[in-house]
Amino acid sequence: MLSRRPRRLVALLAALFALVLVAAGCGGREAGTGQEAKAINIGYIAWDEDIAVTYLYKELLERQGYRVNVTELEVGPIYAGLAQGNPDLFLDGWLPETHGDYWRQYGPQLEDLGVWYNQGTLNIAVPKYLTDVNSIADLKGRGGEFNGVITGIDPGAGLSRTTKDKAIPAYGLSGEYTLQSSSTTAMLASLEKAIGEQKPIVVTLWHPHWAYAKYPLKDLQDPLGAMGKAEELHAIGRAGFSQDFPEVTEMIKKFRLTDEQLASLENEINSAQRGQEQQAARKWADAHPEVINSFAPGR
């Protein structure tokens, strides 16, 4: 989905990001280009599945001799940056809806490297102890219980736009509820606090996410389909990626994770201390050689 920031700002941020990477000497090509380093720049957004697969790829590619730089950005600058050549790779493109506006704008300049997960859903969720709230429609007339707030994530996320522009109006919640944009971390902190105190809370969430394994949550039914259908998670490369990195492209095209595998990887990384994401990915990879071998180059 298209960020609500002005496009000029998005383009400027992407340009600055590209300049920083170039100045740092991070760009590169695969083996066979003389002395040039095998370097890959991966951009990622602060969504847990993207953090998980990004650090898994960082670990696996470094085992193969690549120098991998990972940078967290908002989704708009990532797509704009890909179109300008930096970063090289983004592993969490939600299509056709969530990132649809970005894809329509930048897609002709990018490479779709394939789908690695096909059950991505956007959701509005509540704790299971709210037994009489089972549909988004059940929220109407009960704003007082929830302080008139749906606790959301970052304002530039597709989930935020869908909730604000589609779900809230579709179910007649405008004026009664406000989407409180913050960050994924802040949303989860609010969720944990409310559950610990057994208080009402309604949040925006998505599948896949480890929160469904950790907390007693349920997705609210969406009979009007305002939150959209299940989406596919795509790996997206800059123009020329498959030509510059054929072995990595082969790996990406074979890459698949089931719900259980992805939840396990996310939980491993989420449980690690900040700054230890790659070590957690390494631990998970070592414990799941059958998964890693299934998409290793040359297999």
C-alpha positions, 0 to 999 in steps of 0.5 A, a space after each residue: 500500500 502507498 505510504 501517506 508520506 509525500 512521494 518526494 520525501 519517499 524518493 529522497 529517503 531512498 536516494 539518500 539510502 542508496 548514496 550511503 550504501 554506495 559510499 560505504 562500498 556495500 554494492 557488489 556482484 557474484 563470483 566471477 567478476 574479478 576482485 569485486 566483493 560478493 556483497 548483497 544489500 537486503 532491506 527489511 521492514 519491522 515486521 517479524 516475518 521479514 526480520 526472521 527471513 532476512 537474518 536467516 538469509 544473512 546467515 546462509 549467504 554469509 556461509 556461502 561467502 557473501 558479504 551481507 548488509 541488512 538495513 531496516 527501512 519503512 516500506 515506501 523507501 524500500 520499494 523506491 530504493 529497489 527501483 534505484 538499485 539499492 537495496 538489492 533484495 527485499 523478502 517481504 513483498 505483500 501482494 497483490 493488495 498490501 503493497 499493491 500501490 508500491 508494486 504498481 508504481 515501481 514493479 516495472 523496474 523490479 524483479 519478482 523472484 517468487 512466492 515463499 508463503 501464500 497465506 498472509 492475512 491482515 487481521 483485527 484481533 482481540 484476546 480470547 477472553 472477550 467471548 462476546 466479541 467475535 466479529 469486527 461488527 461486534 465492536 460497534 456500540 462498544 467503543 467505551 470498553 476499548 477507550 475508542 481505540 484500535 491499537 495499530 502499528 506504523 502508519 505507513 503499513 498496508 495494514 494501517 491503511 486497510 484498517 483505517 480506510 476500509 474496515 473502520 468505515 465498512 463496519 460503521 466504526 468511524 467517529 467511535 474508534 480511532 486507529 492509534 498508529 505507533 509501531 509493532 513493538 508498541 502495539 505488542 507491549 500494549 497487548 501484553 499489558 492488557 492481557 496481563 490485566 485481563 482488560 479489553 483491547 483490540 489490535 491490528 495483526 497479521 499472519 504469520 506472526 508469533 503473537 498468536 502462539 504466545 498470547 490467547 488471541 482470536 481474529 475477528 470475523 470479517 463478513 464484509 471482507 474489508 481486510 482483504 483476502 489472503 496474500 502472497 509473500 514475495 521476494 523482490 529484487 532490483 533490476 538485474 538481480 537474477 543476472 548478477 546473482 544467479 545462485 542466490 536467485 536459484 535459492 530464493 526461487 526454491 525457498 518455502 516455509 510452512 506455517 509451523 516452520 515460520 512460526 518456529 523461526 520467528 519465535 527463535 529470533 523474537 526470543 533472542 536479545 536485541 542484536 542477537 538476531 543472526 545468532 538466533 537464525 544460525 541456531 534455528 538453521 542448525 536445528 533444521 538442516 532438512 529445511 535449509 537443504 531443501 532450498 540450497 543452491 544446486 540441490 
